[in-house]
């Protein structure tokens, strides 16, 4: 089977590391936005529940944010009735 361009790129360790880093960042923000949407609450409402600011929620939902704070993530997860799980694979 012929490899796709993406598969070939993923063989490059540097490309793979950057891809995984970007994917992880997107994943956190996407999950927060997804669960907030499912809960039918605004960023401001989530911020109030998590005892943080609306701008913090907006930053966390952006895919290019890289300064996540574990305590804040725990508060956000709790406010969304979710668990925070961190793994290294």
C-alpha positions as CSV (number, residue, x, y, z in Angstrom):
1,X,0.0,0.0,0.0
2,X,1.3,3.4,-0.9
3,X,1.9,5.8,2.0
4,X,0.1,9.1,2.1
5,X,2.1,12.4,2.3
6,X,0.9,12.6,5.9
7,X,2.2,9.1,6.7
8,X,5.6,9.9,5.2
9,X,5.8,13.2,7.1
10,X,4.9,11.3,10.4
11,X,8.1,9.2,9.9
12,X,10.1,12.4,10.5
13,X,10.7,12.6,14.3
14,X,10.7,16.4,14.3
15,X,7.5,16.7,12.3
16,X,5.8,14.1,14.5
17,X,6.8,15.8,17.7
18,X,5.4,19.2,16.5
19,X,2.3,17.5,15.2
20,X,1.7,15.7,18.5
21,X,2.3,18.9,20.5
22,X,-0.2,20.9,18.4
23,X,-2.7,18.0,18.5
24,X,-2.5,17.9,22.3
25,X,-3.1,21.6,22.6
26,X,-6.0,21.5,20.2
27,X,-7.4,18.5,22.0
28,X,-7.6,20.3,25.4
29,X,-9.3,23.4,24.0
30,X,-11.6,21.4,21.7
31,X,-12.7,19.2,24.6
32,X,-13.5,22.2,26.9
33,X,-15.5,23.8,24.1
34,X,-17.3,20.6,23.3
35,X,-18.3,19.9,26.9
36,X,-19.3,23.5,27.4
37,X,-21.4,23.4,24.3
38,X,-23.0,20.1,25.4
39,X,-23.8,21.7,28.8
40,X,-25.4,24.6,26.9
41,X,-23.5,27.2,28.9
42,X,-21.5,30.2,27.8
43,X,-17.9,30.9,28.4
44,X,-19.0,33.4,31.1
45,X,-21.2,30.9,32.8
46,X,-18.4,28.3,32.8
47,X,-15.9,30.9,34.1
48,X,-18.3,31.7,37.0
49,X,-18.7,28.0,37.8
50,X,-14.9,27.4,37.6
51,X,-14.2,30.6,39.5
52,X,-12.0,32.0,36.8
53,X,-12.5,34.7,34.1
54,X,-14.3,34.4,30.7
55,X,-11.0,35.4,29.0
56,X,-9.3,32.5,30.7
57,X,-11.9,30.1,29.3
58,X,-11.5,31.7,25.8
59,X,-7.7,31.3,26.0
60,X,-8.0,27.6,27.1
61,X,-10.5,26.9,24.2
62,X,-8.0,28.3,21.7
63,X,-5.8,25.7,20.1
64,X,-2.6,27.7,20.2
65,X,-2.6,28.2,24.0
66,X,0.3,26.4,25.7
67,X,0.4,27.7,29.3
68,X,-2.3,25.5,30.8
69,X,-2.5,25.5,34.6
70,X,-3.4,22.1,36.2
71,X,-5.4,23.8,39.0
72,X,-7.5,25.8,36.5
73,X,-8.0,22.7,34.3
74,X,-9.3,20.8,37.4
75,X,-11.7,23.7,38.1
76,X,-12.9,23.7,34.5
77,X,-13.3,19.9,34.5
78,X,-15.2,20.0,37.8
79,X,-17.5,22.8,36.6
80,X,-18.3,20.7,33.5
81,X,-18.9,17.6,35.7
82,X,-15.9,15.9,34.1
83,X,-12.7,14.4,35.3
84,X,-9.2,15.7,34.4
85,X,-6.9,12.9,33.2
86,X,-3.3,13.5,32.3
87,X,-1.3,10.8,30.6
88,X,2.1,10.4,29.2
89,X,2.3,7.9,26.4
